[in-house]
Amino acid sequence: MNHRHDTAIELRQGVAERIPSIDCLVFDVDGVLVDVSASYPAAIIDALKTYTIQTFPEKAALAQSLGVNDVARFKTAGGFNDEWDLAYAAALWITWHAFDATAPSLRQYTDALSRAGGGLAAALHVLAQHGAESWVARHCDRDYVVRLAQEYYAGPDACRALFGYPAQFVTDPGRHKLERPLVLAATLEQFKGHLGLYTGRNDQETDFVLSMFHFADFFPRNLRITASSGVKKPDPKGLFALLDSLPHTTALFIGDTRDDARTVQNYRDSRPRSEILFAGITGGAMGDDSRDVFISLGADILAGATQRLLGLLLAARPWG
């Protein structure tokens, strides 16, 4: 698929002419509005290391070898918009290795997840294909793994506010403190009244991060779809709800994962006459694979930075 390069921005052929008609923006949060490269992936990796050391100390080296790129492989496989599902799926893989010397490598595992459709359901399907689902799931305590990941993310000071319980296992500062904004509040101000949010964070996590970076006023609560809304990407129902409430000529959904791109595909399939474009922010959750994944999924716009993309949109037409 041909893309026209504009330094940090690439446009699919024929998209340039449609840019001035964009008058509604829907954002993902992580990797788009906020840099979470040092928070969620690190919390997941720390949780997996602790889980392994506590449960299967003989496999400690396996967990110690995990890095941010390994978390990105799950994102590339798709279906892991929920970080806690991702943590559990990775813990299932470690548990599999603890009992079966022939268990696949992490790359083989995530490739199999991708072929099976992605997400936790795919992980359980892959395990079942190898006759391992029942005993692996029995030995892997999901609640413990998820709690560890959440505690490493929130830390003792924010755990109750974010997840409704006090930290029990983790005393380290919360990884959320390492998050940084990827856009300027002054830039979002210029789009006020034209913005929606579709995120895998729950309500509490969303409120927390929007308040932290002074973004809350730009995204009214009735224009936020979160995990607490009962719908998850790539289900297009979240976009239905937002775009039905945001009058528009052409909408643009800005995301950084396969699930974000698939959400727009599913929306178009359900509403074939709709005017909606997808912008993929490269180098985020999917790492170095993101550009190729987005091109394969027909992304309309590729941008290396959200702030740069917003500059293009501001230059294309008056907002206000």
Secondary structure, 3 states (H helix, E strand, C coil): CCEEEECCEEEECCCHHHHHHEEEEEECCECCCEECCCCHHHHHHHHHHHHHHHHCHHHHHHHHCCCHHHHHHHHHHCCCCCHHHHHHHHHHHHHHHHHCCCCCCHHHHHHHHHHCCCHHHHHHHHHHHCCCHHHHHHHCCHHHHHHHHHHHHHHHHHHHHHHCCCCCCCCCCCHHHHCEECCCHHHHHCCCCCEEEECCCCHHHHHHHHHHCCCHHHCCHHHEECHHHCCCCCCCHHHHHHHHHCCCCEEEEEECCHHHHHHHHHHHHHCCCCCEEEEEECCCCCHHHHHHHHHHCCCCEEECCHHHHHHHHHHHCCCC
